[in-house]
Amino acid sequence: MSEQTRERAPERRVVVVGAGMAGVQTAVALREQGFTGPVTLIGAEPHQPYDRPPLSKAVLLGTAEGSAFDIDFEALRITLRLGCEALGVRPDEHVLDTSEGPVPYDRLVLATGAEPLRLPDTEGVSGVHLLRTLDDAERLRPLLARQHDIVVVGAGWIGAEFATAAREAGCAVTVVEAADRPLAGALPAEVAAPMTRWYAEAGAVLRTHARVRRVEPGEGSGEPGHVVVLDDGSRLPADAVVVGIGARPATAWLAGSGIALGAHGEVLADDRLRTSAADVYAVGDCASFPSGRYGERLMVHHWDNALQGPRTVAADIVAAAGELPEPYDPVPYFWSEQFGRFVQYAGHHTAADTTLWRGDPASAAWTVCWLREDRLVALLAVGRPRDLAQGRRLIQAGTAMDPRLLADPAQPLKAATA
């Protein structure tokens, strides 16, 4: 990068709200792309900024004490303001209101992520837990160490990962899911169906079509501390209840700001992650963006989106007048480790896309592909990382595929082109 580029607008103040992956990477990307002005990173939690995926794995099982980012913020001249909650934005005045007072900005980046959904009437109830923050993981870790009986509400990604960790720790685990299958919100029935048996193989009980009516205190001394009551009247004793029923963008604090929000409460960003307010950007779990590749607006609540989006934000902030950085149009990607399996997904599919299997879902490794016309648009790989790596590149390139070759698991994906 030229020296001229490195000196663009050195006096502009950039304030980033949210000290998770998206916020931290935005601050780092600004420095990497030559921004020399003041950068302030504001986080509501008092902890040093940390990565979230280890919370449901190493931190939860006690094999790691924390997951703080290995970043020298002082050397990068990034000012941290931790334990500081964002309360509102006044875009016309270029002011962020916080629990520590007003913070002026020239560019503001919203990276507040998502917050987990709670069971009704359980906020503040002892023994009912979420798993989103470092404090959540630290509260749950001793419960796993003592091998308590646990009821997990929700068989989505986080529910499956927590159930996996709890079984590894030796806990008795029952997972209740309102839908007819695990991952009902993410995968079609025929793809999610093989995953049902993973629970039994791991020694966990999975109950589908099961809605929680309420959580009651235990019934007597020596009994588990809680009882989960289901709609059918079933009563499940539990020492602890862990809720993983989804998340929503953490944007309630933007009420009255005039910043446009979508139907799910997410910030509506454009293809360079700019919001409806001048000089305000949104990145990561709190935002959606228009995808030219898929022809629709996407809201991606996964780690890779929080890693990739900041580069676009930083490029737009450092761009000279008249420059137009590349639009943000990634191939979404995420992974999950559950019940001894490495599950990866890339792309975005709809019910109208053609489903094609590579391998036997009863086996340890298999892949599902989704085609739109003759183009690969998404794939789910279980224990087949090479399929994922090659498929992700094929989706990015928009390469035409031969369905016959694609369905043969002995053929490399990259050899299945038309």
C-alpha positions as CSV (number, residue, x, y, z in Angstrom):
1,M,0.0,0.0,0.0
2,S,1.4,3.4,-1.0
3,E,2.4,6.0,1.6
4,Q,-0.3,8.3,0.1
5,T,-2.9,5.7,0.9
6,R,-1.6,5.2,4.4
7,E,-2.0,8.9,5.2
8,R,-5.6,9.2,4.2
9,A,-7.7,11.1,6.7
10,P,-5.4,10.5,9.7
11,E,-7.4,12.6,12.1
12,R,-10.8,10.9,11.7
13,R,-11.9,9.1,14.9
14,V,-13.3,5.6,14.5
15,V,-15.4,4.1,17.3
16,V,-16.2,0.4,17.2
17,V,-19.1,-0.8,19.5
18,G,-18.7,-4.4,20.4
19,A,-15.5,-6.2,21.5
20,G,-16.2,-9.6,20.0
21,M,-14.7,-11.1,16.9
22,A,-16.3,-8.6,14.5
23,G,-15.4,-5.5,16.5
24,V,-11.8,-6.6,17.3
25,Q,-11.2,-7.6,13.7
26,T,-12.5,-4.2,12.4
27,A,-10.1,-2.4,14.7
28,V,-7.2,-4.6,13.6
29,A,-8.2,-4.4,9.9
30,L,-8.1,-0.6,10.1
31,R,-4.5,-0.7,11.2
32,E,-3.6,-3.3,8.6
33,Q,-5.0,-1.2,5.9
34,G,-3.1,1.9,6.9
35,F,-5.6,3.9,9.0
36,T,-3.6,6.1,11.3
37,G,-6.3,8.0,13.2
38,P,-7.7,7.2,16.7
39,V,-9.5,3.9,17.1
40,T,-11.6,3.2,20.1
41,L,-13.0,-0.3,20.9
42,I,-16.0,-0.3,23.3
43,G,-17.1,-3.5,25.0
44,A,-19.9,-4.0,27.5
45,E,-18.1,-6.9,29.3
46,P,-15.2,-6.2,31.6
47,H,-13.1,-9.0,30.2
48,Q,-10.3,-8.6,27.7
49,P,-11.8,-9.2,24.3
50,Y,-12.1,-13.0,23.7
51,D,-13.2,-15.5,21.0
52,R,-16.5,-17.3,21.5
53,P,-16.1,-20.8,19.9
54,P,-13.9,-22.2,22.6
55,L,-16.6,-21.4,25.2
56,S,-18.6,-24.4,24.2
57,K,-15.5,-26.6,24.0
58,A,-12.2,-26.1,25.8
59,V,-13.3,-23.4,28.3
60,L,-16.4,-25.3,29.2
61,L,-14.5,-28.6,29.8
62,G,-11.8,-26.8,31.8
63,T,-9.0,-27.6,29.3
64,A,-8.5,-23.8,28.8
65,E,-8.9,-21.0,31.2
66,G,-10.0,-18.5,28.6
67,S,-10.0,-17.5,25.0
68,A,-8.7,-13.9,25.0
69,F,-7.5,-12.7,21.6
70,D,-3.7,-12.7,21.2
71,I,-3.6,-9.1,20.1
72,D,-1.4,-6.3,21.4
73,F,-4.0,-3.5,21.4
74,E,-1.6,-1.0,22.9
75,A,1.0,-1.6,20.2
76,L,-1.7,-1.2,17.6
77,R,-2.8,2.0,19.3
78,I,-6.3,0.7,19.8
79,T,-8.0,2.2,22.9
80,L,-10.1,-0.3,24.9
81,R,-13.0,0.9,26.9
82,L,-14.3,-2.2,28.6
83,G,-17.3,-2.5,30.9
84,C,-18.8,0.3,28.9
85,E,-22.4,-0.3,27.6
86,A,-23.7,1.4,24.5
87,L,-27.0,3.1,25.2
88,G,-27.9,4.9,22.0
89,V,-26.6,6.8,18.9
90,R,-27.3,10.3,17.7
91,P,-26.2,10.1,14.1
92,D,-26.9,13.7,13.3
93,E,-24.5,14.8,16.0
94,H,-22.0,12.0,15.5
95,V,-22.3,11.0,19.1
96,L,-22.5,7.5,20.8
97,D,-24.1,7.5,24.2
98,T,-22.7,5.0,26.7
99,S,-22.9,4.2,30.3
100,E,-19.7,6.1,30.7
101,G,-20.9,9.2,29.0
102,P,-21.1,10.5,25.4
103,V,-18.4,9.4,22.9
104,P,-18.0,11.5,19.7
105,Y,-17.0,9.8,16.5
106,D,-16.3,10.5,12.8
107,R,-17.0,6.9,11.8
108,L,-19.0,4.5,13.9
109,V,-19.0,0.7,13.5
110,L,-21.8,-1.3,15.0
111,A,-20.5,-4.8,16.0
112,T,-22.7,-5.7,19.0
113,G,-23.4,-9.2,17.8
114,A,-26.5,-11.2,18.9
115,E,-28.0,-12.1,22.2
116,P,-29.5,-15.5,23.1
117,L,-33.2,-16.0,23.3
118,R,-34.5,-17.0,26.7
119,L,-37.3,-19.2,27.8
120,P,-40.3,-17.2,28.9
121,D,-40.4,-16.4,32.6
122,T,-36.9,-17.7,33.3
123,E,-34.8,-14.6,33.4
124,G,-32.9,-14.5,36.6
125,V,-34.1,-18.0,37.6
126,S,-31.2,-19.9,39.4
127,G,-30.2,-23.0,37.5
128,V,-31.4,-21.9,34.1
129,H,-28.4,-21.1,32.0
130,L,-27.4,-19.6,28.6
131,L,-24.1,-20.2,26.9
132,R,-23.0,-17.0,25.1
133,T,-20.4,-15.3,27.3
134,L,-17.3,-16.2,29.2
135,D,-19.2,-15.7,32.4
136,D,-21.8,-18.2,31.2
137,A,-19.1,-20.8,30.5
138,E,-17.5,-20.3,33.9
139,R,-20.8,-20.7,35.6
140,L,-21.5,-24.0,33.7
141,R,-18.0,-25.5,34.0
142,P,-18.3,-26.7,37.6
143,L,-21.7,-28.2,36.9
144,L,-20.1,-30.4,34.2
145,A,-17.2,-31.2,36.5
146,R,-19.6,-32.5,39.1
147,Q,-21.4,-34.6,36.5
148,H,-24.8,-33.1,37.1
149,D,-28.0,-34.2,35.3
150,I,-28.7,-31.6,32.6
151,V,-31.6,-30.8,30.4
152,V,-30.7,-28.9,27.2
153,V,-33.5,-27.0,25.6
154,G,-32.9,-26.7,21.8
155,A,-31.2,-29.1,19.4
156,G,-29.6,-26.5,17.2
157,W,-25.9,-25.9,16.8
158,I,-25.2,-24.6,20.3
159,G,-27.5,-27.2,22.0
160,A,-25.7,-30.0,20.2
161,E,-22.2,-28.6,21.1
162,F,-23.1,-28.2,24.7
163,A,-24.7,-31.7,24.9
164,T,-21.5,-33.0,23.4
165,A,-19.3,-31.4,26.0
166,A,-21.7,-32.5,28.8
167,R,-21.5,-36.1,27.7
168,E,-17.7,-35.9,27.5
169,A,-17.8,-34.7,31.1
170,G,-19.9,-37.7,32.1
171,C,-23.2,-35.8,32.7
172,A,-26.6,-37.4,32.0
173,V,-28.1,-35.3,29.2
174,T,-31.6,-34.9,27.9
175,V,-32.2,-32.6,24.9
176,V,-35.7,-31.4,24.2
177,E,-36.5,-29.9,20.9
178,A,-39.8,-28.3,19.8
179,A,-39.4,-29.3,16.2
180,D,-39.5,-32.8,14.7
181,R,-35.7,-33.0,14.3
182,P,-32.4,-31.4,15.3
183,L,-31.3,-28.3,13.3
184,A,-34.8,-27.8,12.0
185,G,-34.2,-24.2,11.4
186,A,-31.0,-24.8,9.4
187,L,-31.4,-28.0,7.4
188,P,-34.2,-29.9,5.6
189,A,-35.6,-33.0,7.2
190,E,-33.8,-35.5,5.0
191,V,-30.5,-34.0,5.8
192,A,-31.0,-33.5,9.6
193,A,-32.6,-37.0,10.0
194,P,-29.3,-38.9,10.1
195,M,-28.1,-36.6,12.9
196,T,-30.8,-37.8,15.2
197,R,-29.0,-41.0,15.9
198,W,-25.9,-39.2,16.9
199,Y,-27.5,-38.3,20.2
200,A,-28.3,-41.9,21.2
201,E,-24.8,-43.1,20.1
202,A,-23.3,-40.5,22.4
203,G,-25.6,-41.6,25.3
204,A,-27.8,-38.5,25.2
205,V,-31.6,-38.6,25.2
206,L,-33.2,-36.6,22.4
207,R,-36.9,-35.7,22.7
208,T,-38.5,-34.0,19.7
209,H,-41.9,-32.5,19.4
210,A,-41.3,-31.4,23.0
211,R,-42.1,-27.8,24.1
212,V,-41.2,-26.5,27.5
213,R,-44.2,-25.2,29.4
214,R,-42.2,-24.1,32.5
215,V,-39.3,-24.7,34.8
216,E,-40.2,-25.5,38.4
217,P,-38.1,-25.9,41.6
218,G,-37.2,-29.4,42.7
219,E,-39.7,-31.3,44.7
220,G,-37.8,-32.2,47.8
221,S,-34.5,-32.6,49.6
222,G,-32.1,-34.9,47.8
223,E,-33.9,-34.3,44.5
224,P,-32.5,-32.4,41.5
225,G,-32.9,-28.6,41.8
226,H,-35.3,-28.2,38.9
227,V,-38.1,-29.9,37.0
228,V,-38.6,-29.1,33.3
229,V,-42.3,-29.5,32.6
230,L,-43.2,-30.2,28.9
231,D,-46.5,-29.4,27.1
232,D,-47.5,-33.1,27.2
233,G,-47.2,-33.1,31.0
234,S,-43.8,-34.9,31.1
235,R,-41.6,-33.8,34.0
236,L,-37.8,-34.0,33.6
237,P,-35.7,-33.6,36.7
238,A,-32.5,-31.6,36.2
239,D,-29.7,-30.2,38.3
240,A,-29.3,-27.5,35.6
241,V,-31.2,-26.4,32.5
242,V,-29.2,-25.0,29.5
243,V,-31.2,-23.0,26.9
244,G,-30.0,-22.9,23.3
245,I,-33.0,-21.9,21.3
246,G,-31.5,-19.3,19.0
247,A,-30.3,-15.7,19.1
248,R,-31.4,-12.3,17.9
249,P,-29.4,-9.2,16.9
250,A,-28.4,-7.1,19.9
251,T,-29.8,-3.9,18.5
252,A,-32.5,-2.9,21.0
253,W,-30.3,-0.1,22.2
254,L,-30.6,1.5,18.7
255,A,-34.2,2.4,19.3
256,G,-34.9,6.0,18.3
257,S,-31.6,6.4,16.4
258,G,-33.2,6.4,13.0
259,I,-30.9,3.6,11.9
260,A,-32.9,1.2,9.7
261,L,-33.5,-2.2,11.1
262,G,-34.9,-5.3,9.4
263,A,-37.7,-7.7,10.3
264,H,-35.5,-9.6,12.7
265,G,-34.2,-6.5,14.4
266,E,-30.9,-6.6,12.5
267,V,-29.2,-3.5,11.1
268,L,-29.8,-3.2,7.4
269,A,-26.4,-2.7,5.8
270,D,-25.6,-2.2,2.1
271,D,-23.1,-4.2,0.1
272,R,-20.2,-2.3,1.7
273,L,-21.7,-2.7,5.2
274,R,-22.8,0.9,5.5
275,T,-26.1,1.6,7.4
276,S,-28.8,4.1,6.6
277,A,-27.1,6.7,8.8
278,A,-24.1,8.6,7.3
279,D,-20.7,7.4,8.6
280,V,-22.2,4.4,10.5
281,Y,-21.3,0.8,9.5
282,A,-22.6,-2.5,10.8
283,V,-20.8,-5.9,10.7
284,G,-21.2,-9.4,12.1
285,D,-24.2,-11.0,13.8
286,C,-26.0,-7.7,14.3
287,A,-26.4,-6.9,10.6
288,S,-27.7,-8.2,7.3
289,F,-26.4,-7.5,3.8
290,P,-27.5,-7.9,0.2
291,S,-25.9,-10.8,-1.6
292,G,-25.5,-10.5,-5.3
293,R,-24.4,-14.2,-5.5
294,Y,-27.7,-15.4,-3.9
295,G,-30.0,-12.6,-4.9
296,E,-31.3,-12.0,-1.4
297,R,-30.4,-10.3,1.9
298,L,-28.4,-12.6,4.2
299,M,-28.1,-12.5,8.0
300,V,-25.2,-14.8,9.0
301,H,-24.7,-15.6,12.7
302,H,-21.4,-17.3,12.4
303,W,-17.7,-16.7,13.2
304,D,-16.4,-16.5,9.7
305,N,-18.8,-13.6,8.8
306,A,-17.5,-11.7,11.8
307,L,-13.9,-12.4,10.6
308,Q,-14.5,-11.4,6.9
309,G,-16.8,-8.4,7.1
310,P,-14.4,-6.1,9.0
311,R,-12.1,-6.1,6.0
312,T,-14.8,-4.5,3.9
313,V,-15.6,-2.0,6.6
314,A,-12.0,-1.0,7.0
315,A,-11.5,-0.7,3.2
316,D,-14.5,1.6,2.9
317,I,-13.3,3.8,5.8
318,V,-9.7,4.2,4.4
319,A,-10.8,4.6,0.8
320,A,-10.0,7.9,-0.9
321,A,-12.8,10.1,-2.2
322,G,-14.3,8.6,-5.3
323,E,-12.9,5.1,-4.6
324,L,-15.4,2.2,-4.4
325,P,-14.1,-0.9,-2.6
326,E,-15.3,-4.3,-3.6
327,P,-18.8,-5.2,-2.3
328,Y,-19.2,-7.6,0.5
329,D,-20.5,-10.9,-1.0
330,P,-18.9,-13.8,0.8
331,V,-19.7,-17.5,0.6
332,P,-21.0,-18.0,4.1
333,Y,-19.1,-20.7,6.1
334,F,-19.4,-22.3,9.5
335,W,-18.4,-25.4,11.4
336,S,-19.5,-27.3,14.4
337,E,-17.9,-30.1,16.4
338,Q,-20.6,-32.4,17.8
339,F,-20.7,-36.0,19.0
340,G,-17.2,-36.8,17.6
341,R,-18.0,-35.4,14.2
342,F,-16.6,-32.3,12.4
343,V,-19.5,-30.7,10.6
344,Q,-18.9,-27.9,8.1
345,Y,-21.3,-25.9,5.9
346,A,-20.5,-23.4,3.1
347,G,-22.9,-21.4,1.0
348,H,-26.6,-20.7,1.2
349,H,-29.4,-22.9,0.0
350,T,-33.2,-22.7,-0.3
351,A,-35.9,-25.3,-0.4
352,A,-36.1,-24.8,-4.2
353,D,-32.5,-26.0,-4.7
354,T,-31.7,-29.5,-5.8
355,T,-30.3,-31.8,-3.1
356,L,-27.6,-34.3,-4.0
357,W,-25.9,-36.7,-1.7
358,R,-22.2,-37.8,-1.7
359,G,-21.8,-40.9,0.4
360,D,-24.0,-42.8,2.8
361,P,-25.4,-40.8,5.7
362,A,-25.2,-43.9,7.9
363,S,-21.4,-43.8,7.5
364,A,-18.9,-41.7,9.4
365,A,-18.3,-39.3,6.5
366,W,-20.7,-37.9,3.9
367,T,-21.6,-34.7,2.1
368,V,-24.8,-33.1,0.9
369,C,-24.6,-30.6,-2.0
370,W,-27.2,-28.1,-3.2
371,L,-27.4,-27.2,-6.9
372,R,-29.2,-24.2,-8.5
373,E,-29.5,-25.1,-12.2
374,D,-26.0,-26.6,-12.7
375,R,-24.2,-24.4,-10.1
376,L,-23.1,-25.5,-6.7
377,V,-24.6,-23.0,-4.2
378,A,-24.1,-24.8,-0.8
379,L,-22.8,-28.0,0.8
380,L,-22.7,-29.7,4.2
381,A,-19.7,-31.9,4.8
382,V,-19.6,-34.4,7.7
383,G,-16.0,-35.6,8.2
384,R,-15.1,-34.6,4.7
385,P,-13.0,-31.4,5.0
386,R,-11.6,-31.8,1.5
387,D,-15.1,-31.7,0.0
388,L,-15.7,-28.5,2.0
389,A,-12.5,-26.8,0.9
390,Q,-13.0,-27.6,-2.7
391,G,-16.7,-26.9,-2.7
392,R,-16.2,-23.5,-1.2
393,R,-13.9,-22.5,-4.0
394,L,-16.4,-23.9,-6.6
395,I,-19.2,-21.9,-5.1
396,Q,-17.1,-18.8,-5.1
397,A,-16.2,-19.3,-8.8
398,G,-19.8,-20.2,-9.8
399,T,-18.4,-23.2,-11.7
400,A,-20.9,-25.4,-13.6
401,M,-21.0,-29.0,-12.2
402,D,-21.8,-32.4,-13.6
403,P,-24.4,-33.9,-11.1
404,R,-23.4,-37.5,-12.0
405,L,-19.7,-37.0,-11.1
406,L,-20.7,-34.8,-8.1
407,A,-22.7,-37.7,-6.6
408,D,-19.7,-40.0,-6.6
409,P,-17.9,-39.7,-3.3
410,A,-14.8,-41.3,-4.8
411,Q,-14.4,-38.4,-7.2
412,P,-12.9,-35.2,-5.8
413,L,-15.3,-32.3,-6.0
414,K,-13.0,-30.3,-8.1
415,A,-13.1,-33.1,-10.8
416,A,-16.9,-33.0,-11.0
417,T,-17.1,-29.9,-13.1
418,A,-19.2,-29.9,-16.3
